[in-house]
Amino acid sequence: MSPSALQDRRNRQVLADIVRTYIETGEPVSSRVISARFEETLSTATIRNVMAELEEGGFLYQPHTSAGRLPTAAAYRFFAQEIASQATISAVDKEWIHREMGAATNASEITERAGHVLAEVSNGLGIIVSPPMGKTVMEHARMWLLPDGRVVVVLISTGGNTRDKVLRPTRRFTQGELDATAEFLNQQYSGWTLEAIRGDLLQKLATERERYEGIAQNALTLCDPAVLGDDLAREVHVEGAAQMVGLVDFASQQQLRDLLSAIEEKQRLVMVLNACIETPEPVHVQIGVKGISEGGENLAVISAPYMRNELVQGSLGVLGPTRMHYERAISAVAYVAELFSEALSKI
């Protein structure tokens, strides 16, 4: 790929028009079509020369000699970063998304509606990734002793969501100890994340061991994210799988099966979507998602982090075909993340 092909403003505009036209039609784009929609008066011969230069630079290709050109992954990347990222959400989409999200009354409904909106705007998957166990905000804890000595720990978090885990502690607890531990956590740490609870308990043990040793040690044992489960494990909500499978072109049935497996497995979706949290952009765009499946070069992901009380909690976004309406999808992902964050902070 040669970036020099995009140094000329005219080349960039032609490329943007080719990508936009192909997204709209799904057909190879000819010089005649671009000439008709180009803002300057350019002959088809001039546009053919520009298209040849863009093809040489790695931004276009011809499926066969008599056809028009198709955008490459580099062309989509240019379009998403330089053109679509400057787009603002349409008034129609803004009103629709606000209405859909505003009708939700709890965290579960907010998640479901956000996933539905994201799937609709991308013709792909709408994905919401919850925070890992350590970043779960605990509102209430409950604990029960099973006859075989195992302990059921239930953490009720924002909006009534529950995370539960069956543990086999290294020592046997009584139900009385579990009740006392749960009461201590509920009185002292409601509204805290498990990471913050653990840090405070360790500090208490270091400075006031005699006062806190029993109850704090029990709480550490029973509410340690590392004990409750892999700290990287996140819950994933996915909408739109059926429509995406019907739209994306795959070279083989094996590639399709790989994608379905990735959707079912979900952890691969988490790895891809959470890349946005590590990047400085408010919305992260990745063209070609080979970490998902063998057919991942046909896919694109657009994601954004969401917040609760100014702290990053997780990520949301879309996974769809590379031939996606990027301007609409990017602006919608940003707006859904904003509304999702506001809704969580109010619950």
Rosetta blueprint (number, residue, H / E / L):
1 M L
2 S L
3 P H
4 S H
5 A H
6 L H
7 Q L
8 D L
9 R H
10 R H
11 N H
12 R H
13 Q H
14 V H
15 L H
16 A H
17 D H
18 I H
19 V H
20 R H
21 T H
22 Y H
23 I H
24 E H
25 T H
26 G L
27 E L
28 P L
29 V E
30 S L
31 S H
32 R H
33 V H
34 I H
35 S H
36 A H
37 R H
38 F L
39 E L
40 E L
41 T L
42 L L
43 S L
44 T H
45 A H
46 T H
47 I H
48 R H
49 N H
50 V H
51 M H
52 A H
53 E H
54 L H
55 E H
56 E H
57 G L
58 G L
59 F L
60 L E
61 Y E
62 Q L
63 P L
64 H L
65 T L
66 S L
67 A L
68 G L
69 R E
70 L E
71 P E
72 T L
73 A H
74 A H
75 A H
76 Y H
77 R H
78 F H
79 F H
80 A H
81 Q H
82 E H
83 I H
84 A H
85 S H
86 Q H
87 A L
88 T L
89 I L
90 S L
91 A H
92 V H
93 D H
94 K H
95 E H
96 W H
97 I H
98 H H
99 R H
100 E H
101 M H
102 G H
103 A L
104 A L
105 T L
106 N L
107 A H
108 S H
109 E H
110 I H
111 T H
112 E H
113 R H
114 A H
115 G H
116 H H
117 V H
118 L H
119 A H
120 E H
121 V H
122 S H
123 N L
124 G L
125 L E
126 G E
127 I E
128 I E
129 V E
130 S L
131 P L
132 P L
133 M H
134 G H
135 K H
136 T L
137 V E
138 M E
139 E E
140 H E
141 A E
142 R E
143 M E
144 W E
145 L E
146 L L
147 P L
148 D L
149 G L
150 R L
151 V E
152 V E
153 V E
154 V E
155 L E
156 I E
157 S E
158 T H
159 G H
160 G H
161 N L
162 T E
163 R E
164 D E
165 K E
166 V E
167 L E
168 R L
169 P L
170 T L
171 R L
172 R L
173 F L
174 T L
175 Q H
176 G H
177 E H
178 L H
179 D H
180 A H
181 T H
182 A H
183 E H
184 F H
185 L H
186 N H
187 Q H
188 Q H
189 Y H
190 S L
191 G L
192 W E
193 T E
194 L H
195 E H
196 A H
197 I H
198 R H
199 G H
200 D H
201 L H
202 L H
203 Q H
204 K H
205 L H
206 A H
207 T H
208 E L
209 R H
210 E H
211 R H
212 Y H
213 E H
214 G H
215 I H
216 A H
217 Q H
218 N H
219 A H
220 L H
221 T H
222 L H
223 C H
224 D L
225 P H
226 A H
227 V H
228 L H
229 G L
230 D L
231 D L
232 L L
233 A L
234 R L
235 E L
236 V E
237 H E
238 V E
239 E E
240 G L
241 A H
242 A H
243 Q H
244 M H
245 V H
246 G H
247 L H
248 V L
249 D L
250 F L
251 A L
252 S L
253 Q H
254 Q H
255 Q H
256 L H
257 R H
258 D H
259 L H
260 L H
261 S H
262 A H
263 I H
264 E H
265 E H
266 K L
267 Q H
268 R H
269 L H
270 V H
271 M H
272 V H
273 L H
274 N H
275 A H
276 C H
277 I H
278 E H
279 T L
280 P L
281 E L
282 P L
283 V L
284 H E
285 V E
286 Q E
287 I E
288 G L
289 V L
290 K L
291 G L
292 I L
293 S L
294 E L
295 G L
296 G H
297 E H
298 N H
299 L E
300 A E
301 V E
302 I E
303 S E
304 A E
305 P E
306 Y E
307 M E
308 R E
309 N L
310 E L
311 L E
312 V E
313 Q E
314 G E
315 S E
316 L E
317 G E
318 V E
319 L E
320 G E
321 P E
322 T L
323 R L
324 M L
325 H L
326 Y H
327 E H
328 R H
329 A H
330 I H
331 S H
332 A H
333 V H
334 A H
335 Y H
336 V H
337 A H
338 E H
339 L H
340 F H
341 S H
342 E H
343 A H
344 L H
345 S H
346 K H
347 I L
